[in-house]
Amino acid sequence: MELRVLRYFLAVARENNFTKAAELLRVTQPTLSRQIGQLEEELGVKLFKRSNHGINLTEEGTLLRSRAREIVALVDKTQNELTAGGERLSGEIAIGSGELRSVAGLSDSLATFREKHPGVRLEIFSGNADDVKDRLDKGLLDFGLLLEPVDVGKYEYLRLPGSEIWGVLTPKDSLWAEKKGIEPEDLVGQPLFFPNRPALEGPLANWFGDMYDSLNIVAGFNLIYNVAIMAQRKMGLVVCIKLDAVYENLTFVPLKPKLEAGSLLVWKKNQTGSRASKAFLEHTRNNLKAL
């Protein structure tokens, strides 16, 4: 498979139309159709379902789209790193993060780093910890900001200052909004939105104790915005960490007894980073030492 043909395939998959994709790629429609046909022949599968109403990806095409995106992104990232030579630091740093208050500290470090090296471009990916680790492992990210607990067997890391506070997001006119702290028995039988990350099950299960198995979990979630909207409509309470975000008619109440977690900036062990990523790591280390 040629990289050029993978880019052609992604354009067709994105547009669901050979003519539009050909215009964007600045090639003729017959040329594009021939390239995709040769790719299908090479792989021995059909990538698109063709009909009078247009085209759609087959199951095999959907799988290739996912893999092709990763391949193209990794190639582009590698090219940027290799061409970022010279005295003036340039290139790209790709960072992934969940929704964490510790992003503020990371942002401070990024801001002062960019003041020194304005030629460095940042690529920011938002997702839950599993999404971030997956992209780290595939080489698509240089660093990941993760909420503990984290299995650091494959990673080096820096611990960021401060802690994330667990609690409940609840409507302001609810009984729970009047409390200074939410206790385990307050949540038994209540519809709950629960973070969908296996590593968090241990700390939360320990906090709930014997009541954990009797919780009414109506849905799991990875990022909070959508379930916050559902909480506004009183579909359930959201078990989450505190964020510096304001949701209309919702308030955050911490857990009692208090449950906190740290956050780590991680990167792959034995990773040969770019000049830019190495410089940022050293910059961040020095910032943390100065705190």
C-alpha positions as CSV (number, residue, x, y, z in Angstrom):
1,M,0.0,0.0,0.0
2,E,1.4,3.4,-1.0
3,L,0.9,6.3,1.3
4,R,-0.4,8.4,-1.6
5,V,-3.1,5.9,-2.3
6,L,-4.1,5.7,1.4
7,R,-4.6,9.5,1.2
8,Y,-6.7,9.0,-1.9
9,F,-8.8,6.4,0.0
10,L,-9.3,8.6,3.0
11,A,-10.5,11.5,0.8
12,V,-13.1,9.3,-0.9
13,A,-14.2,7.9,2.5
14,R,-14.5,11.4,3.9
15,E,-16.5,12.7,0.9
16,N,-18.5,9.6,0.1
17,N,-18.1,10.7,-3.5
18,F,-15.4,10.0,-6.1
19,T,-16.0,13.2,-8.0
20,K,-15.8,15.5,-5.0
21,A,-12.7,13.7,-3.7
22,A,-11.0,13.9,-7.1
23,E,-11.6,17.7,-7.2
24,L,-10.1,18.1,-3.7
25,L,-7.1,15.9,-4.6
26,R,-6.7,17.6,-8.0
27,V,-6.7,14.4,-9.9
28,T,-9.2,13.2,-12.5
29,Q,-12.1,11.0,-11.4
30,P,-11.0,8.1,-13.6
31,T,-7.5,8.2,-12.1
32,L,-8.9,8.2,-8.6
33,S,-11.3,5.3,-9.4
34,R,-8.5,3.3,-10.9
35,Q,-6.3,3.8,-7.9
36,I,-9.0,2.7,-5.4
37,G,-9.8,-0.3,-7.7
38,Q,-6.1,-1.3,-7.6
39,L,-6.0,-0.9,-3.8
40,E,-9.1,-3.2,-3.5
41,E,-7.4,-5.7,-5.8
42,E,-4.2,-5.6,-3.8
43,L,-6.0,-6.2,-0.5
44,G,-8.5,-8.7,-1.9
45,V,-11.5,-6.9,-0.4
46,K,-14.1,-4.4,-1.4
47,L,-13.7,-1.1,0.4
48,F,-16.9,0.6,-0.9
49,K,-20.4,-0.4,-1.6
50,R,-21.5,1.3,-4.8
51,S,-25.1,2.0,-5.7
52,N,-27.2,4.5,-7.7
53,H,-27.5,6.5,-4.5
54,G,-23.7,6.9,-3.9
55,I,-21.0,5.0,-2.1
56,N,-20.5,3.8,1.5
57,L,-17.7,2.0,3.3
58,T,-17.9,-1.7,3.7
59,E,-16.9,-3.3,7.0
60,E,-13.4,-3.9,5.6
61,G,-13.3,-0.3,4.4
62,T,-14.2,1.0,7.8
63,L,-11.3,-1.0,9.3
64,L,-8.9,0.4,6.7
65,R,-10.1,4.0,7.3
66,S,-9.2,3.6,11.0
67,R,-5.8,2.2,10.3
68,A,-5.1,4.5,7.4
69,R,-5.8,7.6,9.6
70,E,-3.2,6.3,12.1
71,I,-0.6,5.5,9.4
72,V,-1.0,8.9,7.7
73,A,-0.9,10.8,11.0
74,L,2.2,8.9,12.1
75,V,4.0,9.6,8.8
76,D,3.1,13.3,8.9
77,K,4.3,13.5,12.5
78,T,7.6,11.8,11.6
79,Q,8.2,14.1,8.6
80,N,7.6,17.1,10.8
81,E,10.1,15.9,13.4
82,L,12.7,15.1,10.8
83,T,12.4,18.4,9.0
84,A,12.5,20.5,12.2
85,G,16.3,21.0,12.1
86,G,18.3,24.1,12.2
87,E,19.3,26.4,15.1
88,R,15.7,27.7,15.6
89,L,13.7,25.1,17.4
90,S,10.6,24.1,15.4
91,G,8.5,21.0,14.8
92,E,5.5,19.7,16.5
93,I,4.6,18.4,20.0
94,A,1.5,16.2,20.3
95,I,-0.1,16.1,23.7
96,G,-3.2,14.1,24.8
97,S,-5.2,14.8,27.9
98,G,-8.4,14.0,29.7
99,E,-10.6,16.6,31.2
100,L,-8.5,17.6,34.2
101,R,-7.9,20.7,36.3
102,S,-4.2,20.0,36.1
103,V,-4.4,21.0,32.5
104,A,-3.9,24.5,33.9
105,G,-0.4,23.7,35.2
106,L,0.5,22.0,31.9
107,S,-0.8,25.0,30.0
108,D,1.4,27.3,32.1
109,S,4.4,25.2,31.1
110,L,3.4,25.2,27.4
111,A,2.8,28.9,27.4
112,T,6.3,29.8,28.7
113,F,7.9,27.2,26.4
114,R,6.1,28.7,23.4
115,E,7.4,32.1,24.4
116,K,10.9,30.8,24.1
117,H,10.2,28.7,21.0
118,P,7.4,30.2,18.9
119,G,8.3,28.0,16.0
120,V,7.0,24.9,17.7
121,R,3.5,23.9,16.9
122,L,1.2,22.1,19.3
123,E,-1.2,19.4,18.5
124,I,-3.8,18.8,21.3
125,F,-5.9,15.6,21.6
126,S,-8.7,15.4,24.1
127,G,-10.0,12.0,25.3
128,N,-10.2,9.7,28.2
129,A,-7.1,7.9,29.6
130,D,-7.6,4.8,27.5
131,D,-7.8,6.9,24.3
132,V,-4.7,8.9,25.3
133,K,-2.7,5.7,26.1
134,D,-3.7,4.1,22.9
135,R,-2.4,7.0,20.9
136,L,0.8,7.2,23.0
137,D,1.5,3.5,22.4
138,K,1.0,4.0,18.6
139,G,3.4,6.8,18.5
140,L,0.8,9.4,17.6
141,L,1.4,11.4,20.8
142,D,4.6,12.6,22.5
143,F,3.0,13.1,25.9
144,G,-0.2,12.3,27.8
145,L,-1.7,13.9,30.9
146,L,-3.5,11.1,32.8
147,L,-5.5,10.9,36.0
148,E,-4.3,8.3,38.5
149,P,-4.3,5.4,39.0
150,V,-2.1,4.8,36.0
151,D,-0.1,1.6,35.2
152,V,3.2,3.3,34.4
153,G,5.0,0.1,33.4
154,K,5.5,1.3,29.9
155,Y,6.0,5.0,30.7
156,E,8.2,7.5,32.2
157,Y,6.4,10.3,34.0
158,L,6.4,13.6,35.9
159,R,3.9,14.1,38.7
160,L,2.1,17.4,38.4
161,P,1.3,19.4,41.6
162,G,-2.2,19.5,43.1
163,S,-4.9,16.9,43.1
164,E,-8.2,16.2,41.4
165,I,-11.3,16.1,43.7
166,W,-14.0,13.5,43.2
167,G,-17.6,14.5,43.7
168,V,-21.1,14.6,42.2
169,L,-22.6,17.0,39.6
170,T,-26.2,17.5,40.6
171,P,-29.0,20.0,39.8
172,K,-29.0,23.1,42.0
173,D,-32.5,22.5,43.2
174,S,-31.8,19.0,44.4
175,L,-31.4,17.8,48.0
176,W,-27.8,16.8,47.3
177,A,-27.0,20.4,46.3
178,E,-27.6,21.5,49.9
179,K,-25.0,19.2,51.3
180,K,-21.4,20.1,52.0
181,G,-20.4,16.5,51.2
182,I,-21.9,13.5,49.5
183,E,-21.7,10.2,51.5
184,P,-22.0,6.7,50.0
185,E,-25.5,6.1,51.4
186,D,-26.7,9.3,49.7
187,L,-26.2,7.7,46.3
188,V,-27.6,4.2,46.8
189,G,-30.7,3.8,44.6
190,Q,-30.1,7.1,42.7
191,P,-29.6,7.0,38.9
192,L,-25.9,7.6,38.4
193,F,-23.7,8.4,35.4
194,F,-20.4,6.7,36.2
195,P,-16.9,7.2,34.6
196,N,-16.3,4.4,32.0
197,R,-12.7,3.6,32.9
198,P,-11.8,0.2,34.5
199,A,-8.8,1.6,36.4
200,L,-11.1,4.0,38.3
201,E,-13.3,1.2,39.5
202,G,-11.0,0.2,42.3
203,P,-10.7,3.6,44.1
204,L,-14.5,4.3,43.6
205,A,-15.5,0.8,44.8
206,N,-13.3,1.3,47.9
207,W,-15.0,4.6,48.6
208,F,-18.5,3.1,48.3
209,G,-17.5,0.0,50.2
210,D,-20.3,-2.7,50.5
211,M,-22.8,-0.3,48.8
212,Y,-20.9,-0.4,45.5
213,D,-22.7,-3.5,44.1
214,S,-26.1,-2.0,44.8
215,L,-25.5,1.3,42.8
216,N,-28.0,2.2,40.1
217,I,-25.6,3.0,37.2
218,V,-27.7,4.1,34.3
219,A,-24.8,4.9,31.9
220,G,-21.0,5.0,31.7
221,F,-19.3,8.0,30.1
222,N,-15.8,9.1,29.0
223,L,-16.1,12.9,28.7
224,I,-18.4,14.9,30.8
225,Y,-20.2,17.5,28.7
226,N,-22.9,15.3,27.2
227,V,-23.8,13.7,30.6
228,A,-23.9,17.1,32.2
229,I,-26.6,18.1,29.7
230,M,-28.5,14.9,30.8
231,A,-28.0,15.7,34.4
232,Q,-29.5,19.2,33.8
233,R,-32.6,17.3,32.6
234,K,-32.5,15.3,35.9
235,M,-31.8,11.9,34.2
236,G,-29.2,11.2,37.0
237,L,-26.3,12.4,39.1
238,V,-22.8,12.5,37.6
239,V,-19.9,10.9,39.6
240,C,-16.9,12.9,38.3
241,I,-13.9,15.0,39.2
242,K,-14.2,18.7,39.8
243,L,-13.6,20.9,36.7
244,D,-13.3,24.6,36.3
245,A,-16.4,24.6,34.1
246,V,-19.8,26.0,34.7
247,Y,-22.9,24.1,33.7
248,E,-26.3,26.0,33.9
249,N,-28.4,24.8,36.9
250,L,-25.8,22.3,38.1
251,T,-23.5,22.4,41.0
252,F,-20.5,20.2,42.1
253,V,-20.6,18.6,45.6
254,P,-17.4,16.8,46.8
255,L,-17.5,13.3,48.2
256,K,-17.4,12.7,51.9
257,P,-15.0,11.3,53.1
258,K,-12.8,13.1,50.6
259,L,-11.5,11.2,47.6
260,E,-8.6,12.7,45.6
261,A,-6.3,11.7,42.8
262,G,-3.1,13.0,41.3
263,S,-2.2,13.4,37.6
264,L,0.9,12.4,35.7
265,L,2.5,13.7,32.5
266,V,3.7,10.5,30.8
267,W,5.7,9.4,27.8
268,K,6.8,6.1,26.4
269,K,9.9,4.5,27.9
270,N,13.0,4.4,25.7
271,Q,11.3,6.8,23.3
272,T,13.5,8.7,20.9
273,G,11.7,12.0,21.0
274,S,12.1,15.0,18.6
275,R,14.2,18.0,19.5
276,A,11.1,19.9,20.3
277,S,9.6,17.2,22.6
278,K,13.0,16.8,24.4
279,A,13.2,20.5,24.9
280,F,9.7,20.7,26.3
281,L,10.3,17.9,28.7
282,E,13.4,19.6,30.1
283,H,11.5,22.9,30.3
284,T,8.7,21.3,32.3
285,R,11.1,19.5,34.6
286,N,12.7,22.8,35.4
287,N,9.4,24.5,36.0
288,L,8.3,21.7,38.4
289,K,11.6,22.0,40.4
290,A,11.0,25.7,40.8
291,L,7.6,25.2,42.4
